[in-house]
Amino acid sequence: MSATRSPGKLARGIWPALCTPFDDSDGGGIDGDRTRALLRHLIDAGSHGFFVCGGTGEGRVLTVPERKQMAEVSTAEIAGAVPIILQVGATTTDNAVELARHAASIGGIDAVASVAPEDRPNDLSAAVEHYAAIGAATDLPFYVYWLAQTADRSIVADQYLTAMEAVPNFTGVKFTDTNFYLFQQLIDLSDGKLNAITGPDEMCLPGMVMGSDAAIGTTYNIMPRLFLQMRSDFEVGNITEAMTAQTRANRVISALARVGVLAGVKAMLAWRGVPVGPPRAVDPLTAEGETQLRKAIDSLDFDVA
């Protein structure tokens, strides 16, 4: 199943926000074999691309060498089969620039992205300064990773797009926010040139309705086929079927939210024979939490895949 492609639009379709697989030792490091197995599992499912070292990938708690390792392992395994966007932010500007340059040097990374600077959230001028340094560091397309909690919510779409003219290679936005009016305005006022990507898994279909080219999400690690079918149904006009898929996805997301989404996703991957180790940014599931999640998933009247 291939995503519809448009000239100049790198991100189309359904992209897992890749989990970072760790080994099982105390403070475990990145496990290359597990990373390759997870990537192959998700490519075989039909994933259209990958977002690496984002929030789901726990980028903010990885060291710079670990983030470089994830970039290298991912590009070697994917080998150009689908595109990769590497998230280089959630660190200092200098480190983000170093990671962007490394990404460009190894080949196989198609674009870089960054969240707003962590020490100056909710400040558009600070974000533009940070983004501009990263965007200028390479010739790779640059994507803003818009997070509702760190974005400058005082601005409107035209102000934002004007400010982003100062960012070299600015190409698109991964929009992890529920303000889809603003999302649609960014698309409209860019004359559709912005590569517009939605973040909230629970609102994947509404994002499509508002004009998203692609969706990047945590739960696409455990149910890529459900979201791929949702996208396919939407693109051919089977809206009722797409709505059913979103409802099913949200039942799973609701079960995960009760125990911890990232920890739950990592636990479910292990159940499926694709172990990725424990999370580092949050606590792993307790035995009680795992039992609760298993019971909730087993009670569903559809396969989570």
C-alpha positions in Angstrom: 0.0 0.0 0.0 1.7 3.2 -1.1 0.9 6.7 -0.1 -0.3 9.2 -2.7 2.7 11.4 -3.6 2.8 15.1 -4.6 5.9 16.8 -6.1 7.9 18.4 -3.3 6.1 16.7 -0.5 8.5 14.3 1.4 6.0 13.1 4.0 2.9 11.3 2.8 0.7 8.7 4.5 1.4 7.0 7.8 4.7 7.2 9.6 5.5 5.6 12.9 7.2 7.9 15.5 9.8 5.2 16.0 10.4 3.8 19.5 14.0 3.7 20.5 14.9 0.1 21.4 17.1 -0.4 24.5 18.7 -3.5 25.8 17.6 -5.0 29.1 20.5 -4.0 31.2 20.3 -1.3 33.9 20.2 2.0 32.1 20.3 0.0 28.9 21.9 1.4 25.8 20.5 1.4 22.3 20.2 -2.1 20.9 21.0 -2.2 17.3 19.6 -5.6 16.6 16.3 -4.7 18.2 16.2 -1.4 16.2 16.7 -3.3 12.9 14.0 -5.8 13.8 11.5 -3.1 14.7 12.2 -1.2 11.5 11.8 -4.4 9.4 8.6 -5.2 11.2 7.1 -1.8 10.5 8.4 -1.7 6.9 6.8 -5.1 6.2 3.5 -3.7 7.6 3.6 -1.0 4.9 4.8 2.1 6.8 5.4 5.0 4.5 8.3 6.6 6.5 9.8 7.0 10.0 10.2 9.9 12.4 13.3 9.0 14.5 14.4 10.4 17.9 11.2 12.3 18.5 9.1 12.2 21.7 8.2 8.5 21.2 11.9 7.9 20.4 12.8 9.5 23.8 15.3 11.8 22.0 15.5 14.2 24.9 17.0 11.6 27.2 19.4 10.2 24.6 23.0 11.3 24.5 24.3 12.9 21.3 26.3 9.7 20.5 23.2 7.6 21.0 21.2 9.8 18.7 23.9 9.5 16.1 23.8 5.7 16.6 20.0 5.7 16.0 20.4 7.7 12.8 23.1 5.3 11.6 21.3 2.1 12.4 18.1 3.4 11.0 19.5 4.5 7.7 21.5 1.3 7.2 18.5 -0.9 7.8 16.0 1.2 5.8 18.4 1.7 2.9 16.2 4.2 1.2 13.1 2.0 1.2 11.1 4.8 2.8 12.0 8.3 3.9 13.3 9.3 7.3 13.0 12.5 9.2 15.4 12.8 12.1 14.4 14.9 15.1 17.5 16.8 16.3 16.0 19.1 18.9 15.2 18.7 22.6 18.8 19.7 23.3 21.0 22.8 22.9 21.2 24.6 19.6 24.8 23.6 19.2 24.0 19.9 19.8 21.1 20.1 17.4 23.4 21.6 14.7 25.9 18.9 15.3 23.2 16.2 14.9 21.9 17.8 11.7 25.4 17.9 10.2 26.0 14.3 11.2 22.6 13.3 9.6 23.7 15.0 6.3 27.1 13.4 6.4 25.9 9.8 6.7 23.4 9.8 3.9 19.9 8.2 4.1 18.3 10.9 6.3 15.9 12.8 4.1 15.1 15.7 6.5 15.6 17.0 10.0 13.2 18.4 12.5 13.3 20.2 15.8 11.0 21.1 18.7 11.2 24.6 20.1 14.2 25.4 22.3 13.5 23.8 25.7 15.0 26.7 27.7 12.8 29.3 25.8 9.4 27.7 25.2 6.3 29.7 24.0 8.5 32.3 22.3 8.4 32.5 18.5 11.5 34.7 18.1 13.5 32.3 20.2 12.2 29.3 18.2 13.0 31.0 14.9 16.6 31.7 16.1 17.0 28.0 17.1 15.4 26.7 13.9 17.4 29.0 11.6 20.7 27.7 13.0 19.6 24.1 12.4 18.1 24.9 9.0 21.3 26.6 7.9 23.6 23.8 9.0 22.8 21.5 6.1 20.9 21.4 2.8 18.4 19.0 4.2 14.7 20.0 4.4 13.8 21.3 7.9 10.6 20.5 9.7 9.2 22.2 12.8 8.0 19.8 15.4 5.2 21.9 16.8 4.2 20.8 20.3 1.2 22.5 21.9 2.9 23.0 25.2 6.0 24.7 23.8 4.6 26.6 20.8 3.9 30.3 20.9 0.1 30.3 21.1 -0.2 34.1 20.8 0.5 34.1 17.1 -1.8 33.5 14.1 -1.0 31.6 10.9 0.2 34.4 8.7 2.5 35.8 11.4 4.0 32.3 11.9 4.6 31.8 8.2 6.2 35.2 7.8 8.5 34.5 10.8 9.5 31.2 9.3 10.8 32.9 6.2 14.0 33.4 8.2 14.5 29.7 8.5 16.6 28.1 5.7 15.1 25.0 4.1 11.9 25.3 6.1 9.6 22.7 4.5 6.9 21.5 6.8 5.4 21.1 10.3 4.6 18.1 12.4 1.7 19.6 14.2 1.1 17.9 17.6 -1.8 20.1 18.7 -5.6 20.0 18.6 -6.0 23.4 17.1 -6.8 22.1 13.6 -8.2 25.5 12.6 -4.6 26.9 12.9 -3.3 23.8 11.2 -5.6 24.3 8.2 -4.8 28.0 8.1 -1.1 27.2 7.8 -1.8 25.0 4.9 -4.1 27.4 3.2 -1.9 30.5 3.6 1.1 28.6 2.3 -0.9 27.9 -0.9 -0.6 24.2 0.0 3.2 24.2 -0.2 3.7 23.4 3.4 4.3 19.7 4.0 1.6 19.4 6.7 1.8 16.5 9.2 -0.5 15.8 12.1 0.7 14.4 15.4 -2.3 13.4 17.7 -3.0 9.7 16.9 -6.5 10.0 18.4 -7.3 12.7 15.7 -5.6 11.2 12.7 -8.7 11.2 10.6 -9.7 14.8 11.5 -6.2 15.8 10.5 -6.8 14.2 7.0 -10.1 16.2 6.7 -8.2 19.4 7.5 -5.6 18.7 4.8 -2.8 16.7 6.3 -0.3 15.1 3.9 0.9 12.6 6.5 0.5 11.6 10.1 3.2 10.7 12.6 2.3 8.8 15.7 3.3 6.7 18.7 0.7 4.0 18.3 1.6 3.4 14.7 4.4 1.2 16.2 1.7 -1.3 17.4 -1.2 -0.8 14.9 0.3 0.5 11.7 -2.1 -1.5 9.5 -5.2 0.0 11.1 -3.9 3.5 10.4 -2.7 2.6 6.9 -6.2 1.3 6.1 -7.7 4.4 7.6 -5.6 6.6 5.3 -6.4 4.4 2.3 -10.1 4.5 3.0 -10.0 8.3 3.4 -8.2 8.7 0.1 -10.7 6.7 -1.9 -13.7 8.3 -0.1 -14.7 5.4 2.2 -15.3 7.8 5.1 -17.5 5.5 7.1 -14.8 2.8 7.1 -12.2 5.4 8.0 -14.3 6.6 10.9 -14.6 3.0 12.1 -10.9 2.7 12.0 -10.4 5.8 14.1 -12.9 4.6 16.6 -11.1 1.3 17.0 -7.7 3.1 17.3 -9.1 5.3 20.0 -10.3 2.4 22.0 -6.7 1.1 22.0 -5.4 4.6 22.8 -7.8 4.9 25.7 -6.6 1.6 27.2 -3.0 2.8 26.8 -3.7 6.2 28.3 -4.9 4.5 31.5 -1.5 2.8 32.1 0.9 5.1 30.2 1.1 5.3 26.5 4.8 4.9 25.8 5.3 2.2 28.4 2.3 0.4 27.1 3.4 0.6 23.5 6.8 -0.9 24.4 5.1 -3.6 26.4 2.8 -4.5 23.5 5.7 -4.7 21.1 7.4 -7.3 23.4 4.2 -9.3 23.5 4.4 -9.5 19.7 7.9 -10.8 19.6 9.4 -7.5 18.7 11.0 -6.5 22.1 12.3 -3.0 22.4 13.3 -3.0 26.0 11.9 -0.7 28.8 11.4 3.1 28.3 13.9 5.5 29.7 11.9 8.7 29.8 9.1 7.2 31.8 8.6 4.3 34.2 7.9 0.9 32.6 4.6 -0.8 33.2 4.1 -2.4 36.6 2.9 -6.0 36.6 -0.6 -4.6 37.5 -0.5 -2.2 34.6 0.5 -4.9 32.2 -2.3 -7.1 33.4 -4.8 -4.3 33.0 -3.6 -3.5 29.5 -3.7 -7.1 28.4 -7.2 -7.5 29.7 -8.3 -4.3 27.9 -6.8 -5.3 24.6 -8.1 -8.9 24.8 -11.6 -7.5 25.4 -11.7 -5.7 22.0 -13.7 -7.2 19.1 -11.0 -6.5 16.5 -7.3 -7.3 16.1 -4.9 -4.6 17.0 -2.5 -4.7 14.1 
